[in-house]
Amino acid sequence: MIQASTIQTSTIQTSRIQTTIIQTSTIQNSMIQTSTIQTSTIQTSTIQTSRIHETEGANHIAVTPSL
């Protein structure tokens, strides 16, 4: 009795390759504002002088403003 046996062993390997590309973009927008504030204060003063006249013969004092 002759027995002929053939044993075949197959190994199949499946590999997965993952490629990850990460791109990071940074956009900065800068605005520079320059403000100039000028405040002017003008004061005008008006000084009025009054003359005092004494009338003759009486003790009455009349005040007349002079411009």
MMTF fields as JSON, N, C-alpha, C and O atoms, coordinates in Angstrom:
{
  "mmtfVersion": "1.0.0",
  "mmtfProducer": "UNKNOWN",
  "numBonds": 267,
  "numAtoms": 268,
  "numGroups": 67,
  "numChains": 1,
  "numModels": 1,
  "chainsPerModel": [1],
  "groupsPerChain": [67],
  "chainIdList": ["A"],
  "bondAtomList": [4, 2, 8, 6, 12, 10, 16, 14, 20, 18, 24, 22, 28, 26, 32, 30, 36, 34, 40, 38, 44, 42, 48, 46, 52, 50, 56, 54, 60, 58, 64, 62, 68, 66, 72, 70, 76, 74, 80, 78, 84, 82, 88, 86, 92, 90, 96, 94, 100, 98, 104, 102, 108, 106, 112, 110, 116, 114, 120, 118, 124, 122, 128, 126, 132, 130, 136, 134, 140, 138, 144, 142, 148, 146, 152, 150, 156, 154, 160, 158, 164, 162, 168, 166, 172, 170, 176, 174, 180, 178, 184, 182, 188, 186, 192, 190, 196, 194, 200, 198, 204, 202, 208, 206, 212, 210, 216, 214, 220, 218, 224, 222, 228, 226, 232, 230, 236, 234, 240, 238, 244, 242, 248, 246, 252, 250, 256, 254, 260, 258, 264, 262],
  "bondOrderList": [1, 1, 1, 1, 1, 1, 1, 1, 1, 1, 1, 1, 1, 1, 1, 1, 1, 1, 1, 1, 1, 1, 1, 1, 1, 1, 1, 1, 1, 1, 1, 1, 1, 1, 1, 1, 1, 1, 1, 1, 1, 1, 1, 1, 1, 1, 1, 1, 1, 1, 1, 1, 1, 1, 1, 1, 1, 1, 1, 1, 1, 1, 1, 1, 1, 1],
  "groupList": [{"groupName": "MET", "atomNameList": ["N", "CA", "C", "O"], "elementList": ["N", "C", "C", "O"], "formalChargeList": [0, 0, 0, 0], "bondAtomList": [1, 0, 2, 1, 3, 2], "bondOrderList": [1, 1, 2], "singleLetterCode": "M", "chemCompType": "L-PEPTIDE LINKING"}, {"groupName": "ILE", "atomNameList": ["N", "CA", "C", "O"], "elementList": ["N", "C", "C", "O"], "formalChargeList": [0, 0, 0, 0], "bondAtomList": [1, 0, 2, 1, 3, 2], "bondOrderList": [1, 1, 2], "singleLetterCode": "I", "chemCompType": "L-PEPTIDE LINKING"}, {"groupName": "GLN", "atomNameList": ["N", "CA", "C", "O"], "elementList": ["N", "C", "C", "O"], "formalChargeList": [0, 0, 0, 0], "bondAtomList": [1, 0, 2, 1, 3, 2], "bondOrderList": [1, 1, 2], "singleLetterCode": "Q", "chemCompType": "L-PEPTIDE LINKING"}, {"groupName": "ALA", "atomNameList": ["N", "CA", "C", "O"], "elementList": ["N", "C", "C", "O"], "formalChargeList": [0, 0, 0, 0], "bondAtomList": [1, 0, 2, 1, 3, 2], "bondOrderList": [1, 1, 2], "singleLetterCode": "A", "chemCompType": "L-PEPTIDE LINKING"}, {"groupName": "SER", "atomNameList": ["N", "CA", "C", "O"], "elementList": ["N", "C", "C", "O"], "formalChargeList": [0, 0, 0, 0], "bondAtomList": [1, 0, 2, 1, 3, 2], "bondOrderList": [1, 1, 2], "singleLetterCode": "S", "chemCompType": "L-PEPTIDE LINKING"}, {"groupName": "THR", "atomNameList": ["N", "CA", "C", "O"], "elementList": ["N", "C", "C", "O"], "formalChargeList": [0, 0, 0, 0], "bondAtomList": [1, 0, 2, 1, 3, 2], "bondOrderList": [1, 1, 2], "singleLetterCode": "T", "chemCompType": "L-PEPTIDE LINKING"}, {"groupName": "ARG", "atomNameList": ["N", "CA", "C", "O"], "elementList": ["N", "C", "C", "O"], "formalChargeList": [0, 0, 0, 0], "bondAtomList": [1, 0, 2, 1, 3, 2], "bondOrderList": [1, 1, 2], "singleLetterCode": "R", "chemCompType": "L-PEPTIDE LINKING"}, {"groupName": "ASN", "atomNameList": ["N", "CA", "C", "O"], "elementList": ["N", "C", "C", "O"], "formalChargeList": [0, 0, 0, 0], "bondAtomList": [1, 0, 2, 1, 3, 2], "bondOrderList": [1, 1, 2], "singleLetterCode": "N", "chemCompType": "L-PEPTIDE LINKING"}, {"groupName": "HIS", "atomNameList": ["N", "CA", "C", "O"], "elementList": ["N", "C", "C", "O"], "formalChargeList": [0, 0, 0, 0], "bondAtomList": [1, 0, 2, 1, 3, 2], "bondOrderList": [1, 1, 2], "singleLetterCode": "H", "chemCompType": "L-PEPTIDE LINKING"}, {"groupName": "GLU", "atomNameList": ["N", "CA", "C", "O"], "elementList": ["N", "C", "C", "O"], "formalChargeList": [0, 0, 0, 0], "bondAtomList": [1, 0, 2, 1, 3, 2], "bondOrderList": [1, 1, 2], "singleLetterCode": "E", "chemCompType": "L-PEPTIDE LINKING"}, {"groupName": "GLY", "atomNameList": ["N", "CA", "C", "O"], "elementList": ["N", "C", "C", "O"], "formalChargeList": [0, 0, 0, 0], "bondAtomList": [1, 0, 2, 1, 3, 2], "bondOrderList": [1, 1, 2], "singleLetterCode": "G", "chemCompType": "PEPTIDE LINKING"}, {"groupName": "VAL", "atomNameList": ["N", "CA", "C", "O"], "elementList": ["N", "C", "C", "O"], "formalChargeList": [0, 0, 0, 0], "bondAtomList": [1, 0, 2, 1, 3, 2], "bondOrderList": [1, 1, 2], "singleLetterCode": "V", "chemCompType": "L-PEPTIDE LINKING"}, {"groupName": "PRO", "atomNameList": ["N", "CA", "C", "O"], "elementList": ["N", "C", "C", "O"], "formalChargeList": [0, 0, 0, 0], "bondAtomList": [1, 0, 2, 1, 3, 2], "bondOrderList": [1, 1, 2], "singleLetterCode": "P", "chemCompType": "L-PEPTIDE LINKING"}, {"groupName": "LEU", "atomNameList": ["N", "CA", "C", "O"], "elementList": ["N", "C", "C", "O"], "formalChargeList": [0, 0, 0, 0], "bondAtomList": [1, 0, 2, 1, 3, 2], "bondOrderList": [1, 1, 2], "singleLetterCode": "L", "chemCompType": "L-PEPTIDE LINKING"}],
  "groupTypeList": [0, 1, 2, 3, 4, 5, 1, 2, 5, 4, 5, 1, 2, 5, 4, 6, 1, 2, 5, 5, 1, 1, 2, 5, 4, 5, 1, 2, 7, 4, 0, 1, 2, 5, 4, 5, 1, 2, 5, 4, 5, 1, 2, 5, 4, 5, 1, 2, 5, 4, 6, 1, 8, 9, 5, 9, 10, 3, 7, 8, 1, 3, 11, 5, 12, 4, 13],
  "groupIdList": [1, 2, 3, 4, 5, 6, 7, 8, 9, 10, 11, 12, 13, 14, 15, 16, 17, 18, 19, 20, 21, 22, 23, 24, 25, 26, 27, 28, 29, 30, 31, 32, 33, 34, 35, 36, 37, 38, 39, 40, 41, 42, 43, 44, 45, 46, 47, 48, 49, 50, 51, 52, 53, 54, 55, 56, 57, 58, 59, 60, 61, 62, 63, 64, 65, 66, 67],
  "secStructList": [7, 7, 7, 7, 7, 7, 7, 7, 7, 7, 7, 7, 7, 7, 7, 7, 7, 7, 7, 7, 7, 7, 7, 7, 7, 7, 7, 7, 7, 7, 7, 7, 7, 7, 7, 7, 7, 7, 7, 7, 7, 7, 7, 7, 7, 7, 7, 7, 3, 3, 3, 3, 3, 3, 7, 6, 6, 1, 7, 7, 3, 3, 3, 3, 3, 3, 7],
  "xCoordList": [0.878, 0.0, 0.903, 1.759, 0.696, 1.528, 0.636, -0.382, 1.039, 0.291, 1.126, 2.285, 0.533, 1.212, 0.408, -0.753, 1.033, 0.342, 1.038, 2.263, 0.255, 0.788, 0.132, -1.089, 0.939, 0.405, 0.871, 2.068, -0.066, 0.263, -0.192, -1.344, 0.716, 0.39, 0.603, 1.707, -0.425, -0.337, -0.53, -1.459, 0.345, 0.233, 0.018, 0.884, -1.082, -1.398, -1.378, -2.142, -0.5, -0.422, -0.964, -0.578, -1.866, -2.436, -1.998, -2.303, -1.291, -0.804, -1.535, -1.735, -1.925, -2.57, -1.611, -1.094, -1.394, -0.513, -1.383, -2.086, -1.319, -2.104, -1.16, -0.185, -1.477, -0.684, -1.568, -2.628, -1.122, -1.889, -1.097, 0.04, -1.699, -1.075, -1.889, -3.072, -1.242, -1.909, -1.299, -0.098, -2.118, -1.661, -2.299, -3.516, -1.461, -1.949, -1.576, -0.399, -2.577, -2.346, -2.796, -3.896, -1.953, -2.293, -2.223, -1.164, -3.351, -3.42, -3.748, -4.782, -2.857, -3.087, -3.287, -2.462, -4.376, -4.656, -4.585, -5.392, -3.636, -3.456, -3.794, -3.323, -4.623, -4.959, -4.467, -4.797, -3.683, -3.155, -3.833, -3.726, -4.513, -5.211, -4.563, -4.375, -4.228, -3.631, -4.599, -4.959, -5.006, -5.962, -5.295, -4.647, -5.466, -4.942, -6.124, -6.845, -6.308, -7.422, -6.843, -6.069, -7.228, -6.766, -7.948, -8.984, -7.774, -8.832, -8.303, -7.312, -8.977, -8.565, -9.634, -10.824, -9.208, -10.124, -9.714, -8.615, -10.609, -10.336, -11.275, -12.496, -10.69, -11.493, -11.298, -10.176, -12.406, -12.381, -13.043, -14.199, -12.299, -12.819, -13.039, -12.188, -14.177, -14.505, -14.625, -15.467, -13.785, -13.799, -14.409, -13.945, -15.439, -16.102, -15.758, -15.891, -15.312, -15.019, -16.136, -16.625, -16.522, -17.598, -17.006, -16.157, -17.472, -17.054, -18.133, -19.331, -17.674, -18.606, -18.528, -17.472, -19.683, -19.75, -20.561, -21.623, -20.041, -20.8, -21.42, -20.752, -22.716, -23.393, -23.181, -23.019, -23.186, -22.93, -24.178, -25.302, -23.943, -25.019, -25.815, -26.644, -25.606, -26.378, -25.448, -24.38, -25.887, -25.08, -25.528, -25.508, -25.922, -26.396, -25.233, -24.514, -25.067, -23.984, -24.612, -25.42, -24.226, -24.737, -23.626, -22.489, -23.975, -22.988, -23.259, -24.322, -22.26, -22.401, -21.33, -20.135, -21.755, -20.733, -20.077, -20.745, -18.775, -18.067, -17.515, -16.891, -17.731, -17.268, -15.925, -15.363],
  "yCoordList": [-1.19, 0.0, 1.224, 1.383, 2.095, 3.287, 4.512, 4.714, 5.292, 6.523, 7.721, 7.875, 8.531, 9.759, 10.935, 11.141, 11.672, 12.806, 14.092, 14.196, 15.05, 16.372, 17.384, 17.536, 18.086, 19.099, 20.462, 20.731, 21.282, 22.632, 23.634, 23.621, 24.481, 25.517, 26.873, 27.178, 27.667, 28.998, 30.071, 30.002, 31.036, 32.15, 33.445, 33.839, 34.074, 35.325, 36.457, 36.461, 37.392, 38.539, 39.773, 40.084, 40.464, 41.693, 42.854, 42.888, 43.786, 44.934, 46.192, 46.429, 46.983, 48.261, 49.384, 49.437, 50.243, 51.393, 52.646, 52.97, 53.332, 54.553, 55.752, 55.817, 56.673, 57.896, 59.068, 59.307, 59.775, 60.904, 62.188, 62.324, 63.111, 64.402, 65.476, 65.67, 66.16, 67.222, 68.551, 68.773, 69.403, 70.736, 71.764, 71.795, 72.593, 73.637, 74.995, 75.303, 75.789, 77.118, 78.158, 78.069, 79.131, 80.208, 81.525, 81.919, 82.199, 83.494, 84.547, 84.485, 85.503, 86.57, 87.892, 88.299, 88.531, 89.851, 90.87, 90.838, 91.752, 92.742, 94.125, 94.524, 94.851, 96.219, 97.134, 96.945, 98.115, 99.059, 100.41, 100.983, 100.889, 102.16, 103.164, 102.908, 104.309, 105.373, 106.553, 107.092, 106.935, 108.027, 109.188, 109.006, 110.375, 111.581, 112.484, 112.937, 112.733, 113.564, 114.835, 114.796, 115.953, 117.236, 117.991, 118.156, 118.436, 119.176, 120.563, 120.711, 121.566, 122.944, 123.66, 123.567, 124.358, 125.125, 126.595, 126.969, 127.406, 128.839, 129.567, 129.455, 130.304, 131.059, 132.548, 133.048, 133.22, 134.652, 135.351, 135.087, 136.231, 136.94, 138.41, 139.047, 138.919, 140.325, 141.004, 140.633, 141.985, 142.704, 144.087, 144.854, 144.375, 145.671, 146.512, 146.077, 147.73, 148.651, 149.688, 150.18, 150.004, 150.965, 152.236, 152.203, 153.303, 154.606, 155.13, 155.021, 155.696, 156.24, 157.772, 158.375, 158.372, 159.834, 160.368, 159.848, 161.387, 162.057, 163.319, 164.115, 163.485, 164.673, 165.83, 165.635, 167.016, 168.205, 168.542, 168.511, 168.862, 169.345, 168.254, 168.558, 166.983, 165.909, 164.73, 164.61, 163.867, 162.693, 161.458, 160.329, 161.707, 160.613, 160.108, 160.893, 158.804, 158.186, 157.417, 156.51, 157.797, 157.115, 156.225, 156.663, 154.996, 154.068, 153.898, 153.435, 154.291, 154.13, 153.164, 153.402, 152.106, 151.181, 151.766, 152.331, 151.623, 152.108, 150.918, 150.04, 150.878, 149.755, 150.085, 149.266],
  "zCoordList": [0.0, 0.0, 0.0, 0.87, -1.003, -1.132, -0.875, -1.538, 0.077, 0.359, -0.098, 0.288, -0.898, -1.339, -0.772, -1.124, 0.083, 0.717, 0.302, 0.355, -0.104, -0.446, 0.472, 0.457, 1.28, 2.212, 1.718, 1.622, 1.42, 0.967, 2.03, 2.462, 2.433, 3.411, 2.745, 2.294, 2.683, 2.065, 3.142, 3.946, 3.141, 4.073, 3.267, 2.486, 3.449, 2.746, 3.776, 4.741, 3.544, 4.444, 3.73, 2.603, 4.415, 3.866, 4.761, 5.953, 4.171, 4.936, 4.487, 3.295, 5.466, 5.156, 5.53, 6.646, 4.611, 4.858, 4.904, 3.947, 6.021, 6.178, 6.163, 6.912, 5.303, 5.202, 5.63, 5.052, 6.625, 7.153, 6.906, 7.359, 6.194, 5.916, 6.638, 6.358, 7.56, 8.32, 7.901, 8.052, 7.39, 6.995, 7.913, 8.09, 8.487, 9.39, 8.818, 8.633, 8.545, 7.994, 9.006, 9.552, 9.249, 10.176, 9.43, 8.941, 9.347, 8.659, 9.707, 10.372, 9.839, 10.809, 10.068, 9.251, 10.37, 9.804, 10.934, 11.864, 10.848, 11.907, 11.364, 10.3, 12.119, 11.757, 12.864, 14.035, 12.486, 13.466, 13.211, 12.126, 14.21, 14.093, 15.028, 16.218, 14.459, 15.255, 15.27, 14.223, 16.45, 16.588, 17.314, 18.344, 16.762, 17.398, 17.729, 16.84, 19.001, 19.453, 20.048, 21.004, 19.469, 19.975, 20.563, 19.919, 21.77, 22.445, 22.782, 23.497, 22.256, 22.501, 23.321, 23.021, 24.335, 25.17, 25.1, 25.508, 24.58, 24.468, 25.422, 25.322, 26.334, 27.281, 27.005, 26.919, 26.873, 26.636, 27.821, 28.151, 28.443, 29.607, 29.244, 28.624, 29.638, 29.415, 30.78, 31.598, 31.008, 32.287, 32.047, 31.204, 32.796, 32.681, 33.898, 35.041, 33.618, 34.718, 34.801, 33.784, 36.019, 36.244, 36.847, 37.737, 36.342, 36.883, 37.838, 37.574, 38.941, 39.928, 39.851, 40.042, 39.565, 39.484, 40.656, 40.998, 41.238, 42.307, 41.729, 41.07, 41.989, 41.483, 42.457, 43.662, 41.91, 42.735, 43.554, 43.054, 44.819, 45.67, 46.338, 47.195, 45.989, 46.645, 46.903, 46.304, 47.81, 48.14, 47.323, 47.813, 46.089, 45.233, 44.376, 43.758, 44.352, 43.577, 42.422, 42.625, 41.203, 40.013, 39.443, 39.266, 39.167, 38.622, 37.133, 36.718, 36.343, 34.892, 34.392, 34.57, 33.784, 33.242, 32.0, 31.133, 31.93, 30.759, 30.002, 30.598, 28.725, 27.909, 27.288, 26.561]
}
